[in-house]
Amino acid sequence: MAVVQELSDTPHFKDEDIFSEDAQVATKEEALWDLVFIKLSLLQEYGWHAGLEYLLWFPDALGDAIVNFDWGHLKPHLESLQPGITKMIIEHARNEGEYFATGEEMVEFEP
């Protein structure tokens, strides 16, 4: 669920966060896309294990924004899809007998 909630977050990197041993210099833009594809891969993996076809093929639904590496176009698209993906995962888990608390079942926890 954390991956879904952070799906459209723009990562921020400091210069010292970017490291490359080879002659090619890694950029913050490349690091952004590495994280985007990692998150999409995690959703696909979850979709495969849960049998949720939509998540398994989710990157295909993102169209040109992902093919053209256009974060400015992809970010709002991901933001619009997050609530539906969250709902899909929770409903699927409940249908499978897994537990997700509803408002009245939630208990405050203090360590």
C-alpha distance (Angstrom), angle and dihedral (degrees) to the residues before:
residue distance angle dihedral
M1 . . .
A2 3.80 . .
V3 3.80 90.3 .
V4 3.80 90.3 52.4
Q5 3.80 92.3 48.1
E6 3.81 91.4 49.5
L7 3.80 95.8 40.2
S8 3.80 95.1 108.8
D9 3.81 97.5 34.4
T10 3.78 113.1 121.4
P11 3.80 108.5 -130.7
H12 3.77 116.8 -134.9
F13 3.77 119.8 -146.9
K14 3.76 131.0 -167.1
D15 3.79 118.2 -142.5
E16 3.80 90.7 -106.9
D17 3.83 90.1 55.5
I18 3.80 90.6 68.0
F19 3.78 116.2 76.0
S20 3.78 132.3 168.4
E21 3.81 127.4 175.2
D22 3.78 95.7 -166.3
A23 3.78 130.2 71.9
Q24 3.78 92.1 -95.4
V25 3.76 112.5 86.4
A26 3.78 114.9 -133.4
T27 3.78 113.4 -134.7
K28 3.78 134.8 -150.9
E29 3.81 87.7 -113.9
E30 3.81 90.8 56.7
A31 3.80 90.2 47.8
L32 3.81 90.2 51.3
W33 3.80 91.2 54.5
D34 3.82 91.7 45.3
L35 3.82 88.3 58.1
V36 3.80 93.2 44.0
F37 3.80 91.5 53.8
I38 3.80 92.4 44.4
K39 3.82 90.1 54.3
L40 3.80 91.7 47.0
S41 3.80 90.1 48.8
L42 3.80 90.3 52.1
L43 3.81 90.5 52.4
Q44 3.80 90.5 48.7
E45 3.79 91.2 49.5
Y46 3.78 91.1 50.3
G47 3.80 89.6 47.7
W48 3.79 90.6 52.2
H49 3.80 94.1 50.0
A50 3.81 94.1 42.3
G51 3.79 94.8 43.0
L52 3.81 92.5 -120.8
E53 3.79 104.1 148.0
Y54 3.80 93.2 -169.4
L55 3.80 91.6 61.5
L56 3.77 92.9 41.4
W57 3.80 90.0 59.4
F58 3.80 97.1 28.2
P59 3.85 97.1 121.7
D60 3.80 89.6 57.6
A61 3.82 89.1 62.6
L62 3.80 92.7 57.1
G63 3.79 94.5 76.1
D64 3.77 126.2 -175.7
A65 3.79 96.7 -7.0
I66 3.77 91.8 69.9
V67 3.79 96.0 37.6
N68 3.80 91.3 50.8
F69 3.82 94.3 41.4
D70 3.80 90.4 -122.3
W71 3.83 105.5 159.9
G72 3.81 92.5 174.9
H73 3.83 89.4 61.1
L74 3.81 97.2 35.9
K75 3.82 97.9 49.7
P76 3.85 96.9 65.0
H77 3.80 90.0 42.3
L78 3.80 90.3 55.0
E79 3.82 90.7 45.6
S80 3.80 90.3 55.9
L81 3.82 92.0 50.0
Q82 3.82 97.7 47.0
P83 3.84 97.9 83.1
G84 3.80 92.2 50.3
I85 3.78 93.3 47.6
T86 3.80 90.6 48.5
K87 3.80 91.1 50.3
M88 3.82 91.5 47.0
I89 3.80 93.0 52.6
I90 3.81 94.2 46.5
E91 3.81 93.7 46.4
H92 3.79 91.2 47.6
A93 3.80 91.7 49.5
R94 3.81 91.6 49.3
N95 3.81 91.2 48.0
E96 3.79 88.4 52.8
G97 3.81 91.3 52.6
E98 3.79 96.1 -104.3
Y99 3.77 119.7 139.7
F100 3.78 126.6 -106.0
A101 3.79 114.9 162.1
T102 3.77 119.3 -125.6
G103 3.79 121.5 -148.0
E104 3.80 96.5 -85.1
E105 3.81 93.3 43.9
M106 3.78 95.8 52.6
V107 3.76 115.6 111.1
E108 3.78 125.5 -160.4
F109 3.79 112.3 -119.3
E110 3.76 124.7 -155.5
P111 3.81 119.1 -177.9
